[in-house]
Amino acid sequence: MLKQLKEQQREIETKERASKLGDSDKTKFIVSLKEPVRLNLISPKDAQDLMRAVESGQMSIKEAIKMVQAVVESAKLQ
């Protein structure tokens, strides 16, 4: 899961630099939240808040992915 998030982050960074970020990238991010929610690493409400922040432009996809990565990494350490 962590590898997948890092790969997604690299992809997003490349597209952000090229200004080619689209709805499909937001959808990929939303789909990537399923596993952390299923494993109880993120609450459904927190996942929903992240989705809203990304969709409304309050947070970049890159920032949201970094937050999810931090949660997954901290869970790995426990």
Secondary structure in CASP SS format (residue, H / E / C, confidence):
PFRMAT SS
TARGET T0000
AUTHOR 0000-0000-0000
METHOD secondary structure of the structure
MODEL  1
M C 1.00
L H 1.00
K H 1.00
Q H 1.00
L H 1.00
K H 1.00
E H 1.00
Q H 1.00
Q H 1.00
R H 1.00
E H 1.00
I H 1.00
E H 1.00
T H 1.00
K H 1.00
E H 1.00
R H 1.00
A C 1.00
S C 1.00
K C 1.00
L C 1.00
G C 1.00
D H 1.00
S H 1.00
D H 1.00
K H 1.00
T H 1.00
K H 1.00
F H 1.00
I H 1.00
V H 1.00
S H 1.00
L C 1.00
K H 1.00
E H 1.00
P H 1.00
V H 1.00
R H 1.00
L C 1.00
N C 1.00
L C 1.00
I C 1.00
S C 1.00
P H 1.00
K H 1.00
D H 1.00
A H 1.00
Q H 1.00
D H 1.00
L H 1.00
M H 1.00
R H 1.00
A H 1.00
V H 1.00
E H 1.00
S H 1.00
G C 1.00
Q C 1.00
M C 1.00
S C 1.00
I H 1.00
K H 1.00
E H 1.00
A H 1.00
I H 1.00
K H 1.00
M H 1.00
V H 1.00
Q H 1.00
A H 1.00
V H 1.00
V H 1.00
E H 1.00
S H 1.00
A H 1.00
K H 1.00
L H 1.00
Q C 1.00
END
